[in-house]
C-alpha cells in the first residue's frame, strides 16, 4: 500500500463533514488547478456507494472515481473498495496540532507508484487548504 498524510488545522467535526459532503468534495477533490470535480455523490454507510467525476477543465478528459464503503466509523475511519477492486483505508485522529489524516491505498499497475503518491498527496493537500480557508 502507498500511504500519504497531512494534518488539518480544524475541528474533527469540520474535517469529517468537508471530507464526506458532496458540496465540499466538488471544491477540493482534484490534483491540479486545471482539473475539477463537477459531480459527487456519497452514501456514507457500510455498503453505501460513492462516485465523483473528475475532469480536465478544458473538457479533454474525465473519469469517475467510485467505490463502496466497507467501514465507516464517524470521525475516526473510512475504508472502501474502488470499482477496480483496490482498497483504501483512511484514519482521522485529533492531535494538539489539528486532525491528522492518514490515507493508505493499493497502487494501480499503469503508473509509477511515486506518480500515484504525488497525485493522491496533491488532492489531500487541496483538502487541507480548502478546509483551513473555509
Secondary structure by P-SEA (a helix, b strand, c coil): cccccccccccaaaaaaaaccaaaaaacccccccccccbbbbcccccbbbbbbbbcccccccccbbbbbcccccccbbbbbcccbbbbbbbbbbccccbbbbbbbbbbccccaaaaaaaaaaaaaaaaaaaaac
